[in-house]
Amino acid sequence: MLYPPELRARSIVILAAGGLVDNGKLRMRTILFGFTLLAVSLAAQDWKTATTLPALDMSGLTEAQKTAVLKILREESCACTCNMKVAECRVKDPACSDSRLLAAMAAAEMRAGRSVEQVRASLRNSELMKARRASMLGEQVALNVNGAPATGAAKARITIVEFSDFQCPYCRVAATKIYDILKMYPNDVRLVFKQYPLEAHSQAELAAQASLAAHAQGKFWPLHDKMFANSKAINKTNILVWARELGLDMARFSAELDGGKYKAQVQRELEEGIAAGVSGTPTFFINGKQFRAQIEPELLKPVLDEELKKAR
């Protein structure tokens, strides 16, 4: 188990306080307890440089092969739901059977004379990883994307629908990462944006309506990028400044924003998201199936590759 920062700090306090305890045995136990917590914490942070991993047998491997196996395990994702690399999971959660099996598989494949790329392919195509990819996608639901802002390949075999909030910090991070995915699949993936402003974000609904007003003038994505880049500064005054900078027809834009022209559309998309199972932002759907993992290229790419195989 990886102890959180507050517990690690507490262990230091306990260690310091140990000298104030009159009972010698209790003082020694307190000191040992503090050292134990600190040792576990330091070990858990060392997965990127560790030369051995818990329960991993690398006997029979040359030093170069051991180095290659460790590098692979530091870069390949675990099959469990931890969203960690295999080596990271081995160190932070030694009881995880998935990381243990994947690590053993990598060592066995290397021992059998496989190349680094062959070992990686074996891990990615293992039954464990196939099951993990299958579990990442929910049941298919119908989503209305007609007229919604979209970017990417016009005749893409994969449509990613994103329900998002312009003031959500997680959405801001995901926006950058999903652009990376589009670059990886320039001919096969299209991104569609749907509004899901959260009540907790005071300017999110205004931003959603503004983005649709910009969409009406063909400037959704420029304003999308501008608002995510300045998400903490979103308010009506700044939105008008950004719209002017982007060359929008300001008379039309201001009139539509002031008149609430897109308020009903935002509400419809919010309700559509709720009906589809969206409970927070960002939420992504891949060809109508909710993606149940973080938007990380190494997690999303195998899922997209599987979808492309099905579409052929």
Residue pairs with C-beta under 8 A, 6 or more apart in sequence:
1 40
1 92
1 93
2 40
2 41
2 44
2 92
2 93
3 11
3 37
3 40
3 41
3 44
7 37
8 37
8 38
8 41
11 33
11 34
11 37
11 38
11 41
12 34
12 38
14 30
14 33
14 34
15 30
15 31
15 34
15 35
15 38
17 30
18 27
18 28
18 30
18 31
18 34
19 27
21 27
21 30
43 91
44 91
44 92
46 91
47 53
47 74
47 85
47 87
47 88
47 90
47 91
47 92
48 74
48 87
48 88
50 70
50 87
50 91
51 66
51 70
52 58
53 70
53 73
53 87
53 90
53 91
53 103
54 90
54 91
54 94
54 100
55 90
55 94
55 100
55 103
56 90
56 100
56 103
56 104
56 107
57 104
57 107
58 65
58 66
58 69
58 107
60 111
61 69
61 107
61 110
61 111
65 110
65 111
68 110
68 116
68 119
69 106
69 107
69 110
69 119
70 87
71 116
72 86
72 106
72 116
72 119
72 120
72 123
73 85
73 86
73 87
73 90
73 102
73 103
73 106
74 85
74 86
74 87
74 88
75 85
76 85
76 86
76 102
76 106
76 120
76 123
76 124
77 83
77 84
77 85
77 86
77 298
77 299
78 84
78 85
78 86
78 88
78 89
78 96
78 98
78 99
78 102
79 98
79 99
79 102
79 126
79 128
79 129
79 131
79 132
80 89
80 93
80 96
80 98
80 99
80 132
81 135
82 89
82 92
82 93
82 96
83 293
83 294
83 296
83 299
84 92
84 93
84 99
86 99
86 102
86 103
86 106
86 123
87 103
89 96
89 98
89 99
90 96
90 99
90 100
90 103
93 99
94 100
98 128
101 128
102 123
102 126
102 128
105 122
105 123
105 126
106 119
106 122
106 123
109 118
109 119
109 122
110 119
114 122
123 129
124 302
129 302
133 302
133 303
133 306
135 292
136 291
136 292
136 293
136 299
136 303
137 286
137 289
137 290
137 291
137 292
137 303
138 277
138 289
138 290
138 292
139 289
139 290
140 287
140 288
140 289
141 275
141 276
141 277
141 285
141 288
141 289
141 290
142 288
143 161
143 194
143 272
143 276
143 285
143 288
144 272
145 159
145 161
145 192
148 192
148 193
148 194
149 192
149 193
149 211
149 215
149 220
149 221
149 224
150 190
150 191
150 192
150 193
151 182
151 190
151 191
151 221
152 182
152 185
152 186
152 189
152 190
152 191
153 185
153 186
153 187
153 188
153 189
153 190
154 190
156 185
156 187
156 188
156 189
156 190
157 188
157 307
157 308
157 311
158 185
158 188
158 189
158 190
158 286
158 287
158 304
158 307
158 308
158 311
159 189
159 190
159 191
159 192
159 286
159 287
159 288
160 178
160 181
160 189
160 190
160 191
160 192
160 284
160 285
160 286
161 191
161 192
161 194
161 284
161 285
161 288
162 174
162 178
162 191
162 192
162 193
162 194
162 282
162 283
162 284
162 285
163 194
163 195
163 196
163 269
163 273
163 276
163 278
163 281
163 282
163 283
163 284
163 285
164 171
164 174
164 175
164 193
164 194
164 195
164 196
164 281
164 282
165 171
165 196
165 197
165 198
165 201
165 204
165 208
165 281
165 282
166 197
166 201
166 203
166 204
166 207
166 208
166 211
166 224
166 227
166 228
166 231
166 234
167 197
167 198
167 201
167 202
167 203
167 204
167 207
167 231
167 234
168 198
168 201
168 204
168 231
168 281
168 282
169 231
170 281
170 282
171 228
171 281
171 282
172 228
172 231
174 282
174 284
174 295
175 224
175 225
175 228
177 295
177 296
177 297
178 191
178 284
178 295
180 297
181 189
181 295
181 297
181 300
181 301
181 304
182 189
182 191
184 297
184 301
185 304
188 304
188 308
189 304
193 211
193 220
193 224
194 269
194 272
194 273
195 208
195 211
195 212
195 265
195 266
195 269
195 270
196 269
196 270
196 273
196 278
196 281
196 283
197 204
197 205
197 207
197 208
197 266
197 270
198 204
198 280
198 281
203 234
203 235
204 234
205 263
205 266
206 234
206 235
206 236
206 239
206 257
207 227
207 234
207 239
208 262
208 266
209 257
209 260
209 261
209 262
209 263
209 266
210 223
210 227
210 239
210 243
210 253
210 257
211 220
211 223
211 224
211 227
212 220
212 262
212 265
212 266
213 252
213 253
213 256
213 257
213 261
213 262
214 220
214 222
214 223
214 224
214 243
214 246
214 248
214 253
216 252
216 256
217 248
217 249
217 252
217 253
219 243
219 246
219 247
219 248
222 246
223 242
223 243
223 246
226 242
226 245
226 246
227 234
227 239
227 242
230 238
230 242
236 257
239 257
240 250
240 253
240 254
243 250
243 253
244 250
256 262
273 283
276 285
276 290
277 290
278 290
282 295
283 290
284 290
284 291
284 295
285 291
286 303
286 304
286 307
287 307
291 300
291 303
293 299
293 300
